Amino acid sequence: MTRVKVKYIKISSYLKLCVGAGVSIGGLDGVIRFLLLLVMGQFSASEALIFSLQVKGWTAGILHVLSVPLLYGLGALLFGFVSYFPFMYYLKYKKGLVIEGVFEGEHREDIPK
């Protein structure tokens, strides 16, 4: 594990991080909801609307699994835009943020473009 101190992050990188986290949480939420419907036997009651087309049953359950991560990702994108400047102020106030992880490209020529 490597420790790095983040003093500044570009808005595009911050948005990628937020959207990645949002889609991951949305995927987990969608799968949990799908499994709960499966365990409770409520697929006949589940419904989904695609514009003016109404679908029920398994198709609706699968559409929910696919749409929930998308909606969470869009919400995370909005959250990223709203929270970027307060986060930059936080980084400036705290003089950076130390994070730990496995990183590629310790040297400038190793970083993919």
Z-matrix of the N, CA and C atoms (Angstrom, degrees):
N
C 1 1.457
C 2 1.530 1 109.55
N 3 1.302 2 113.44 1 141.55
C 4 1.451 3 120.81 2 179.27
C 5 1.523 4 108.56 3 -116.86
N 6 1.298 5 115.09 4 141.79
C 7 1.467 6 120.55 5 175.51
C 8 1.521 7 108.39 6 -105.15
N 9 1.323 8 115.73 7 132.03
C 10 1.464 9 120.66 8 175.23
C 11 1.521 10 108.33 9 -130.65
N 12 1.308 11 114.33 10 153.49
C 13 1.460 12 119.90 11 177.74
C 14 1.525 13 108.07 12 -108.09
N 15 1.318 14 116.29 13 120.35
C 16 1.466 15 122.10 14 179.50
C 17 1.518 16 107.43 15 -91.75
N 18 1.329 17 115.51 16 119.31
C 19 1.462 18 120.24 17 177.76
C 20 1.520 19 111.57 18 -105.83
N 21 1.338 20 115.84 19 -23.96
C 22 1.459 21 121.11 20 179.85
C 23 1.521 22 107.36 21 -155.37
N 24 1.320 23 116.58 22 144.33
C 25 1.455 24 121.72 23 176.51
C 26 1.519 25 108.12 24 -137.78
N 27 1.340 26 115.91 25 134.84
C 28 1.456 27 119.68 26 179.37
C 29 1.525 28 109.66 27 -66.86
N 30 1.314 29 115.89 28 151.77
C 31 1.464 30 119.83 29 -177.79
C 32 1.530 31 110.94 30 -62.66
N 33 1.330 32 118.18 31 -35.21
C 34 1.463 33 119.67 32 179.46
C 35 1.530 34 111.28 33 -64.72
N 36 1.318 35 117.18 34 -39.09
C 37 1.468 36 120.56 35 177.86
C 38 1.521 37 110.94 36 -68.95
N 39 1.318 38 116.30 37 -39.78
C 40 1.461 39 120.66 38 178.31
C 41 1.528 40 110.64 39 -63.14
N 42 1.341 41 116.56 40 -41.67
C 43 1.463 42 120.59 41 178.77
C 44 1.528 43 111.20 42 -66.48
N 45 1.328 44 117.89 43 -39.04
C 46 1.465 45 120.78 44 176.32
C 47 1.520 46 110.60 45 -60.37
N 48 1.316 47 116.41 46 -42.34
C 49 1.462 48 120.86 47 178.91
C 50 1.526 49 110.98 48 -64.41
N 51 1.318 50 117.30 49 -45.96
C 52 1.469 51 121.23 50 179.94
C 53 1.526 52 111.60 51 -63.67
N 54 1.335 53 116.87 52 -47.00
C 55 1.462 54 120.48 53 -178.48
C 56 1.530 55 110.65 54 -66.00
N 57 1.325 56 117.22 55 -40.49
C 58 1.462 57 120.38 56 177.13
C 59 1.516 58 111.96 57 -59.51
N 60 1.333 59 116.28 58 -43.42
C 61 1.463 60 120.05 59 177.78
C 62 1.529 61 110.93 60 -67.15
N 63 1.324 62 117.92 61 -40.16
C 64 1.460 63 121.40 62 179.87
C 65 1.519 64 112.72 63 -64.57
N 66 1.330 65 116.68 64 -43.47
C 67 1.465 66 120.13 65 179.19
C 68 1.530 67 110.21 66 -66.36
N 69 1.323 68 117.20 67 -38.29
C 70 1.468 69 120.66 68 178.57
C 71 1.524 70 111.36 69 -63.18
N 72 1.316 71 116.54 70 -46.16
C 73 1.467 72 120.51 71 178.80
C 74 1.528 73 110.26 72 -66.07
N 75 1.334 74 116.81 73 -40.02
C 76 1.458 75 120.72 74 178.03
C 77 1.517 76 112.28 75 -63.65
N 78 1.328 77 116.86 76 -39.54
C 79 1.467 78 120.17 77 176.93
C 80 1.516 79 111.54 78 -62.80
N 81 1.313 80 115.66 79 -43.21
C 82 1.464 81 120.32 80 178.02
C 83 1.527 82 110.99 81 -63.69
N 84 1.321 83 116.54 82 -43.88
C 85 1.463 84 121.06 83 178.68
C 86 1.526 85 111.17 84 -63.43
N 87 1.339 86 116.71 85 -44.09
C 88 1.464 87 120.38 86 179.98
C 89 1.520 88 112.34 87 -62.56
N 90 1.318 89 117.39 88 -42.44
C 91 1.462 90 120.95 89 179.53
C 92 1.527 91 110.90 90 -67.29
N 93 1.328 92 117.18 91 -41.18
C 94 1.474 93 120.11 92 178.79
C 95 1.525 94 110.35 93 -62.80
N 96 1.327 95 117.35 94 -43.30
C 97 1.472 96 119.94 95 178.31
C 98 1.529 97 111.38 96 -63.17
N 99 1.338 98 116.07 97 -41.20
C 100 1.456 99 121.31 98 178.57
C 101 1.529 100 110.11 99 -61.22
N 102 1.329 101 116.76 100 -45.85
C 103 1.465 102 120.48 101 -179.91
C 104 1.525 103 111.84 102 -65.78
N 105 1.332 104 116.98 103 -37.30
C 106 1.467 105 119.68 104 177.46
C 107 1.522 106 110.92 105 -64.78
N 108 1.327 107 117.11 106 -41.68
C 109 1.468 108 119.45 107 176.08
C 110 1.522 109 110.81 108 -62.80
N 111 1.320 110 116.17 109 -38.20
C 112 1.462 111 121.11 110 179.77
C 113 1.529 112 110.84 111 -65.64
N 114 1.325 113 116.64 112 -45.99
C 115 1.471 114 121.43 113 -178.99
C 116 1.527 115 110.97 114 -66.63
N 117 1.315 116 117.10 115 -39.92
C 118 1.463 117 120.54 116 -177.69
C 119 1.531 118 112.24 117 -82.18
N 120 1.314 119 117.78 118 -8.93
C 121 1.465 120 120.91 119 179.96
C 122 1.509 121 113.53 120 68.22
N 123 1.313 122 116.81 121 34.78
C 124 1.464 123 121.06 122 -175.40
C 125 1.528 124 113.69 123 -102.90
N 126 1.336 125 118.31 124 19.38
C 127 1.458 126 119.21 125 -178.25
C 128 1.517 127 112.48 126 -65.12
N 129 1.310 128 117.32 127 -28.90
C 130 1.464 129 118.85 128 179.69
C 131 1.526 130 110.90 129 -67.92
N 132 1.335 131 117.28 130 -24.62
C 133 1.463 132 121.06 131 -179.02
C 134 1.526 133 112.59 132 -90.75
N 135 1.336 134 117.98 133 -12.99
C 136 1.464 135 119.00 134 -177.20
C 137 1.522 136 110.55 135 -78.44
N 138 1.331 137 115.01 136 140.74
C 139 1.459 138 122.21 137 -178.99
C 140 1.513 139 109.76 138 -134.77
N 141 1.326 140 116.02 139 151.92
C 142 1.458 141 121.95 140 174.49
C 143 1.517 142 108.16 141 -142.67
N 144 1.310 143 115.53 142 144.09
C 145 1.464 144 121.31 143 177.44
C 146 1.521 145 109.39 144 -111.60
N 147 1.317 146 116.30 145 128.64
C 148 1.458 147 122.37 146 172.53
C 149 1.516 148 105.55 147 -116.98
N 150 1.306 149 115.44 148 99.83
C 151 1.457 150 122.50 149 -172.62
C 152 1.527 151 108.82 150 55.37
N 153 1.303 152 120.61 151 -108.55
C 154 1.465 153 120.51 152 179.88
C 155 1.528 154 112.22 153 -104.95
N 156 1.319 155 117.59 154 1.63
C 157 1.455 156 122.40 155 -179.74
C 158 1.530 157 110.09 156 -92.04
N 159 1.312 158 116.86 157 127.32
C 160 1.457 159 121.25 158 -179.89
C 161 1.524 160 109.06 159 -106.49
N 162 1.342 161 115.99 160 126.93
C 163 1.461 162 120.89 161 178.73
C 164 1.521 163 109.08 162 -119.26
N 165 1.335 164 115.87 163 151.45
C 166 1.460 165 121.23 164 -177.71
C 167 1.523 166 109.50 165 -132.66
N 168 1.305 167 115.05 166 167.10
C 169 1.460 168 121.60 167 173.20
C 170 1.513 169 113.62 168 75.91
N 171 1.353 170 115.60 169 -142.23
C 172 1.463 171 122.05 170 -176.49
C 173 1.522 172 112.00 171 -59.92
N 174 1.316 173 116.62 172 -39.08
C 175 1.463 174 120.03 173 -179.93
C 176 1.522 175 110.58 174 -61.02
N 177 1.312 176 116.49 175 -42.28
C 178 1.463 177 120.29 176 178.04
C 179 1.519 178 110.56 177 -64.79
N 180 1.336 179 117.55 178 -41.13
C 181 1.461 180 120.64 179 179.06
C 182 1.517 181 112.00 180 -62.10
N 183 1.322 182 116.75 181 -42.09
C 184 1.463 183 120.67 182 179.37
C 185 1.527 184 110.47 183 -68.93
N 186 1.323 185 117.63 184 -38.07
C 187 1.465 186 120.31 185 176.51
C 188 1.530 187 111.43 186 -62.82
N 189 1.324 188 116.69 187 -35.95
C 190 1.463 189 120.00 188 176.54
C 191 1.526 190 110.63 189 -65.35
N 192 1.333 191 116.59 190 -42.47
C 193 1.473 192 120.35 191 179.21
C 194 1.524 193 110.02 192 -60.76
N 195 1.318 194 117.76 193 -36.90
C 196 1.460 195 121.35 194 -179.20
C 197 1.525 196 113.04 195 -80.39
N 198 1.322 197 117.39 196 -33.50
C 199 1.461 198 119.84 197 -174.56
C 200 1.522 199 113.59 198 -84.34
N 201 1.317 200 118.20 199 -29.80
C 202 1.469 201 119.99 200 -177.44
C 203 1.531 202 111.50 201 -62.18
N 204 1.355 203 120.53 202 -46.04
C 205 1.471 204 118.39 203 176.73
C 206 1.525 205 112.87 204 -61.95
N 207 1.324 206 116.71 205 -34.66
C 208 1.459 207 120.27 206 178.21
C 209 1.530 208 110.59 207 -63.77
N 210 1.315 209 116.30 208 -45.26
C 211 1.470 210 120.09 209 179.25
C 212 1.528 211 111.73 210 -66.29
N 213 1.322 212 117.39 211 -40.53
C 214 1.462 213 120.40 212 176.85
C 215 1.530 214 110.12 213 -63.73
N 216 1.332 215 116.82 214 -39.24
C 217 1.463 216 120.47 215 177.92
C 218 1.518 217 112.17 216 -62.90
N 219 1.335 218 116.97 217 -42.47
C 220 1.465 219 120.22 218 176.96
C 221 1.526 220 111.57 219 -65.35
N 222 1.329 221 116.21 220 -39.75
C 223 1.462 222 119.57 221 175.94
C 224 1.520 223 112.00 222 -63.73
N 225 1.334 224 116.55 223 -38.84
C 226 1.461 225 120.69 224 178.29
C 227 1.528 226 111.18 225 -67.57
N 228 1.335 227 116.82 226 -34.77
C 229 1.460 228 120.51 227 176.49
C 230 1.526 229 110.08 228 -62.97
N 231 1.316 230 117.07 229 -45.82
C 232 1.461 231 121.25 230 176.46
C 233 1.527 232 110.74 231 -61.99
N 234 1.326 233 116.29 232 -44.01
C 235 1.460 234 120.71 233 177.46
C 236 1.531 235 110.59 234 -59.36
N 237 1.335 236 116.82 235 -40.75
C 238 1.457 237 120.44 236 -179.62
C 239 1.519 238 112.30 237 -62.83
N 240 1.334 239 116.06 238 -43.41
C 241 1.466 240 119.39 239 177.88
C 242 1.527 241 111.50 240 -62.72
N 243 1.308 242 116.74 241 -41.40
C 244 1.469 243 121.08 242 -177.02
C 245 1.530 244 111.28 243 -72.48
N 246 1.321 245 117.16 244 -36.57
C 247 1.465 246 119.93 245 -172.23
C 248 1.527 247 114.49 246 -95.72
N 249 1.334 248 118.95 247 -2.85
C 250 1.465 249 120.55 248 -175.24
C 251 1.529 250 112.08 249 -61.87
N 252 1.316 251 117.59 250 -52.90
C 253 1.460 252 119.82 251 -175.94
C 254 1.527 253 112.96 252 -67.94
N 255 1.335 254 120.13 253 -38.97
C 256 1.471 255 118.10 254 172.04
C 257 1.538 256 112.28 255 -62.03
N 258 1.333 257 117.39 256 -35.57
C 259 1.468 258 120.05 257 177.69
C 260 1.530 259 111.04 258 -66.82
N 261 1.330 260 117.15 259 -39.82
C 262 1.468 261 120.25 260 177.25
C 263 1.529 262 110.49 261 -64.24
N 264 1.325 263 116.76 262 -38.12
C 265 1.465 264 120.27 263 176.01
C 266 1.531 265 109.87 264 -63.45
N 267 1.325 266 116.33 265 -41.41
C 268 1.462 267 120.95 266 177.86
C 269 1.533 268 110.80 267 -60.68
N 270 1.338 269 117.05 268 -44.82
C 271 1.461 270 120.08 269 178.77
C 272 1.528 271 111.34 270 -61.91
N 273 1.323 272 116.52 271 -40.08
C 274 1.468 273 120.23 272 179.41
C 275 1.527 274 110.32 273 -68.05
N 276 1.318 275 116.68 274 -42.25
C 277 1.459 276 121.61 275 -178.71
C 278 1.534 277 111.47 276 -65.03
N 279 1.329 278 116.68 277 -42.80
C 280 1.464 279 121.81 278 -178.71
C 281 1.527 280 112.72 279 -86.84
N 282 1.336 281 116.81 280 -0.90
C 283 1.464 282 122.83 281 -178.19
C 284 1.523 283 111.82 282 59.51
N 285 1.322 284 115.81 283 40.45
C 286 1.457 285 121.95 284 175.97
C 287 1.516 286 112.65 285 107.77
N 288 1.323 287 113.95 286 172.07
C 289 1.459 288 121.92 287 -179.20
C 290 1.523 289 107.42 288 -136.39
N 291 1.315 290 117.09 289 123.23
C 292 1.459 291 121.15 290 -179.59
C 293 1.526 292 108.47 291 -86.77
N 294 1.342 293 115.89 292 126.38
C 295 1.459 294 121.40 293 176.30
C 296 1.527 295 108.52 294 -124.28
N 297 1.320 296 115.45 295 154.74
C 298 1.456 297 121.20 296 179.06
C 299 1.513 298 109.15 297 -119.22
N 300 1.323 299 116.29 298 145.28
C 301 1.449 300 120.17 299 178.06
C 302 1.513 301 111.02 300 171.67
N 303 1.303 302 114.70 301 -171.11
C 304 1.456 303 121.76 302 176.11
C 305 1.515 304 106.20 303 -105.50
N 306 1.313 305 117.01 304 120.76
C 307 1.454 306 122.07 305 -174.32
C 308 1.519 307 110.18 306 -121.64
N 309 1.317 308 116.17 307 144.15
C 310 1.456 309 121.94 308 173.05
C 311 1.510 310 108.18 309 -100.44
N 312 1.298 311 115.40 310 156.76
C 313 1.461 312 119.59 311 171.96
C 314 1.502 313 113.97 312 76.50
N 315 1.336 314 116.95 313 50.59
C 316 1.460 315 118.62 314 176.54
C 317 1.521 316 110.45 315 -65.93
N 318 1.339 317 116.24 316 -28.00
C 319 1.455 318 120.68 317 176.62
C 320 1.518 319 108.24 318 -103.61
N 321 1.282 320 117.07 319 149.43
C 322 1.463 321 122.87 320 -174.08
C 323 1.529 322 112.67 321 -55.45
N 324 1.319 323 119.02 322 -37.54
C 325 1.464 324 121.00 323 -177.97
C 326 1.511 325 113.56 324 -74.48
N 327 1.359 326 118.58 325 -13.98
C 328 1.462 327 122.21 326 179.13
C 329 1.531 328 113.16 327 -84.39
N 330 1.318 329 117.52 328 -14.57
C 331 1.457 330 121.27 329 -174.96
C 332 1.523 331 109.37 330 -78.70
N 333 1.347 332 118.11 331 123.54
C 334 1.475 333 119.50 332 178.28
C 335 1.519 334 111.09 333 -66.47
N 336 1.314 335 115.26 334 146.45
C 337 1.472 336 119.10 335 -178.47
C 338 1.495 337 111.46 336 -96.96
